[in-house]
């Protein structure tokens, strides 16, 4: 058994760790509340945008068939847009997302398709650099609010939506439009609630209709300035919205997973402190008993003389 000094040192060390994890839990809880409000507020718009995209992909007019984002062709090359966190300490969040992405990549490779990646976040990028397919582009430090506004150098109000999401969308859209790839898939962690996050891999391009989508939109539209310009802008913008919503989902999932992981770590540290305190008391009691026995033995030896 370790002596009381070593046990006391371990108690102090674990107590410091518990303080850190408790502080990280509080920070993650605050960020999680903002991220959860953000993702719930934007989800209806993103869902309606996906519905509009699906409806437009059903249009069989010559105008729609000329749009590059609606082109259906044989899939030989696949681009996977992988969204993970920049930091760890979030339980199994990143590993689950990477595992799900790897399963999809292996399936495509077994079908004879070439796969390349566009990564958002350090964790997915670092893993795929070592074990995954080639990385076409990488983006890090997106931040917790990729759709919020900020001030530019000259004081004008800008939006980080253009600064962070547009370059990501431009890479995957240009690669698909130029036929560098035949399909683009989006991999992200979908937020359900504080304790439940689901890794998802879904097709982003080409835009395909949803099978269960009810036809509730008017069949005819009046376009201004012209139909081709409007349709092209709508397809691009709504595709960008899908990527932005995936980022919001991943951010909310990250903070929720980190808060739960830090809470579990704090509880584990407190249980360890209780065990170490019990061991410390036992060691102290044993040392006191041994000291008393030594004193009693010395007294008996003196009296015997």
N, C-alpha and C positions, 0 to 999 in steps of 0.2 A: 504493500500500500504506500502511496506517495505521502510524504510528510505534510504537515499543515501549511508550511510556507509555500510549497509547490501548488497545493490545492488553492490557497488564497490567491496566488498569482493567476491561476486559471480562472477563478471566479471573476477577478478584475478584468481579465481579457474578454471573457464571454459577456460580461456586463457592458463593456464598451461596444462590442459587436451588436448587442441588443439595442443599444441607444442609436446606433447608426441605422439598423434595419427599421426601427420604429420611426425615425425621421424620414427615411425613404418611403415608408408606407404612407406617411402623412402627405408628403409631396405628391406621390403617385395618386393618392385619393383625390387631391385637389385637381390635378391634371385630368384624372379620369372623369370627374364630374363635368368639366368643360368639354372634353372630347366626346363624352356621351351625349351631351346636349347638342353638340355640333353635328354628330352623325345622325341623330334622330331628326334634327331640323332639316338637314339636306336630303335625307333618304326619300321623302315623297317626290321631290323634284327630280332626283336621279331615276327613280322608278318610272315617273311619267316620261322622262327623256328616253329611257329604254323602250317604253311602249311606243313612242313616236318613231324611234329608229326602226323598231320591228314592223310598224305599219308601213313606213316608207320602203322597207325592203320587200314588201309584198307587191308594191306597185309594179305593174308589168309594162309600163309605157316605155317608149324609146328613150325618154329623158332619164328615167331611173336606170335603165340598162347601161347608159353611158357613164354613170358615176363609178369611179374606181373603187370606192369603199363598199360597193354592193356586188362586185364581181366575184362570182363563184367559179373556181377553177380547181383542177386536180392538185391535191396537197402533196408537195414533195419537200418543201422547206417550211419549217415552223419557227416562229419567234415567240418566246415566252417572256412576258413582262412579269418579273418576280419582285414582289414587295415584301420586305422584311424590315426589322427594326435596326437602328444604328447601334443600339446598346443591348447588353445582355441583362442578366438578373431578372428575367421575366418568366421563370419557370420553363415549361416546354413549348412556349409560343413559337420561337424561331425554329427549333428542331422539328416541330410538327409541320410547320409550313414547308421547310426544306424537304422533309420526308415525303410529303404529298407531291411536291414538285418533281422530285426525283422519280417517283413512281410514274408520273405522267411522261417524263422524259424517256424513261426506259421503254414505256409502251410505244411511243413514237419511233424510237430507234429500232425496236423490234419489227415495226411495220416498214422499215426502210426509209424513214424520213430523216432529213437533216434538221438539227435543232441548234439554234443560237439564242442567246439570252440578252435581255435588257434588265439590269438589276437596279432596284431602288432600296438602299439600306446596306450597311456594312456587313451584317451577319450573313445574308444570302450571298453577297458578292464574295466575301472571303472564302466561304465554303465552296462555291462554284468555281472559283479560281483554281482550287486544288483538285476537285473531283468532278466538276461538271463540264458541259460543252462550252464552246467559245462564247465569250462575252462581247456582244456588239457595242454596248454602251453601259455606263454605270452612273448612278446618281446617289449622292449621300447628303446628309445634313439638310433634309427637306424641311424639318421643323415640325412643330405640333399644329400649326395653322397654315397649311399651304394655300388656302383660299382667302386669307385675310388681307387687308390693305395695309400699306406702309408708305412712308414718305421717301421720295427719291432724293438724290444729292442736291438738287436745286429747289427742293421744298414741295414739289408737286406730288399729289397723291397717286401712288401706283398700286398695283395689286400683285401679290405674290403668286396668284393663280397663273399669270402669264410668265412670271419669273421662274416658277418651279414645275408646274404641270405642263405648260405648253411645250418646253423642250422634250419632255418624255413623250408626249403625244406626237410631236413632229417626227421623232425617230421612227416610231412604229408605223405611223401612217405613211411616211415617205417610203419606208422599206416595202410596205404592202402595195402602195400605188405603183412603185417602180418594178414590181414583180420580183424583188429580191427574195421575198418570202411569199408563201401562198396562204398563210393563216397566222393570226396573232392571237395568243391566249393570255389571259390575265390571271395571275396567281396572287391571292391576298388572303388575309385572315378576316373572316366576316364576324362582326360583333353581334352577339345575341344578348348577353347580359354580363354581369360582373364576373361570373364564374364559368361562363361558357363562350368559347370562341372557336369558330370552325374554319379550318383551312380549305379554300375553294380554288379550283382551277376552272375558268369558264372562257368560252370563245369571245373575243372582242371584235376581230375582223376575219373574214367579211361579215357584215351585219346580216344576221339571219332572223327570220320571223319567229316569234314565240308560238309554240303549238297551241297553247291554251289562251291566246290573246283574243278577247272579244273585239269585233269590229265596231267601234263606237265613234269613229271619226268620219267627218264628211268626205265623200269621195272626190270632190272638186275643190280647188283652191284658186285664189287670185293672188298671183305673185308680183312683187314689185322689188327691184326693177325688172327682173326676169326670173323665170322658174329655175333655170340652170344655176344662176348665181346663188339664189336663195337656198336651193337644195344642197349645193356643194358646201355652203357655209353651215347649214344646219347639221349635216352629217358630220362635219369636222368638229363643230362645237359640242354636239351631244356625245360624240365619242370621247372628247376631252373630259366631259362631265362624268362619264363612267369611270375614267381613270382617277379623277379627283375624288369621287365617292369611295373608290377602293382604298385610296390613301386615308380618307377619314375613318373608314372601317378598321384599317390596320392600326391607326394611331389609337383609337379607342380600345382596341383589343390589347395593344401593347401596355397601356397604362393600367388597364384592368388586371392583366396577367401579372404585371410587376407589383401592383398593390397586394394581390393575393399571395404572391410568392414572398414578399417582405413580411406580410402578416404571419405566414407559416414559419418563416425564419425567426421572427421575434418570439413566437410561441415556443419553438424548439429551443431557442436560447434560454428562455425563462425556465423551461423544464430542466435543462442542463444545469442552470444555476441552482435550482432546488436540489438536484442530485449531488452537485459538488458541495453545496452547503451542508447537506447531511453527512457527506464523507468528511468534510472539514471538522464538523462537530464530533464525529466518531474519532478522528485522528487526535483532536484536542483532548477528548476524554481519555483516550488511550495513553497519551503523553502524561496527563495529570495523574492517572492511576499508576503508571510506572514510576513517576516521581515520588508519589506517596509511599509506594512499596520500598523504594530506595531509602527514603527517610526512616520508615519504620524499621527496616533492616539495620540501618546504621545505629538507631536508638537501641535496638535489642543487643547489638554487638557491644555498645558502650556499657549498657547495664550488666551484661554478662561478665565484663571485666571487674 
